[in-house]
């Protein structure tokens, strides 16, 4: 059984809550793409299994549920534990976590909202939000609006196209692949940059250790003070 047949079976069995469950699972396991689940939900709605507005609301609720689980996971891990883990990973340090979290604390709301439109990031962005303890009401608002827009687009397209819903999946898959390739390039560049920094730091440290240390000045001989006699 293919994944689309499996997904259709769940939605036809559980109704609109089946669509919500699938989207929640997609939020936790990025390899299950929303670009497949959402048009399928729209297509299933076009067959009369449930109405369009209900499926949009249900899938958005599923996205929020999955995001909240990852948010609480990040909150449970915390920045201090994450920094300790970073110290044990080659080419990383606790300072990297501090820098990253400082950036997220400043730009977190934008990252959470925009991240809902980017494959894989859509799921993972919830974890640093939890680590940073972003205000829960703000996280819920940004996730609901961002995921709602994303879900509405794909559900409506699947509903309108009906049997031709696979056209949406094909276009979305190309978009996802392009974004994923760009992300891999950026990550590779960051790794190279990090390696160069580590190598430069080690060379500077060795050069400093190799420099001759100045000799300490001789201490005056207390036996030849002004009160001594020949």
Long-range contacts (C-beta under 8 A, 24 or more apart in sequence): 3-32, 3-36, 4-36, 4-40, 7-36, 7-37, 7-40, 8-40, 8-43, 8-44, 11-40, 11-41, 11-44, 11-49, 12-44, 12-49, 15-49, 15-50, 16-50, 16-54, 16-55, 16-58, 17-58, 19-44, 19-50, 19-55, 19-58, 19-59, 19-62, 20-58, 20-59, 20-61, 20-62, 20-65, 21-62, 22-62, 23-59, 23-62, 23-63, 23-66, 23-151, 24-62, 24-63, 24-65, 24-66, 25-66, 26-66, 26-123, 27-62, 27-63, 27-65, 27-66, 27-67, 27-69, 27-70, 27-122, 27-123, 27-126, 28-66, 28-69, 28-70, 28-123, 29-123, 30-119, 30-120, 30-122, 30-123, 30-124, 33-119, 33-172, 33-173, 33-176, 34-63, 34-122, 34-150, 34-151, 34-154, 35-119, 35-154, 35-168, 35-169, 35-172, 35-173, 35-175, 35-176, 36-169, 38-150, 38-151, 38-154, 38-155, 38-158, 39-154, 39-155, 39-157, 39-158, 39-161, 39-165, 39-166, 39-168, 39-169, 39-172, 40-158, 40-165, 41-155, 41-158, 42-154, 42-155, 42-156, 42-157, 42-158, 42-159, 42-160, 42-161, 42-165, 43-158, 43-159, 43-161, 43-162, 43-163, 43-165, 45-155, 45-158, 45-159, 46-158, 46-159, 46-160, 46-162, 52-155, 52-156, 52-159, 55-155, 56-148, 56-151, 56-152, 56-155, 56-156, 59-151, 59-155, 60-144, 60-147, 60-148, 60-151, 63-116, 63-143, 63-147, 63-148, 63-150, 63-151, 64-140, 64-143, 64-144, 64-147, 66-123, 66-126, 67-123, 67-126, 67-139, 67-143, 67-147, 68-126, 68-140, 68-143, 70-123, 70-124, 70-126, 70-127, 70-130, 71-126, 71-127, 71-129, 71-130, 71-134, 71-136, 71-139, 72-130, 73-127, 73-130, 74-126, 74-127, 74-128, 74-129, 74-130, 74-131, 74-132, 75-130, 75-131, 75-133, 76-130, 77-127, 77-130, 77-131, 78-131, 79-131, 79-132, 82-131, 91-191, 91-194, 91-195, 91-198, 92-194, 100-128, 101-128, 101-131, 101-132, 104-128, 104-129, 104-131, 104-132, 105-132, 108-132, 108-134, 109-134, 109-138, 109-142, 112-139, 112-142, 112-143, 112-146, 113-142, 113-145, 113-146, 114-146, 115-146, 116-142, 116-143, 116-146, 116-147, 116-149, 116-150, 117-146, 117-149, 117-150, 118-179, 119-175, 119-176, 119-179, 119-180, 120-180, 120-183, 121-183, 122-147, 122-150
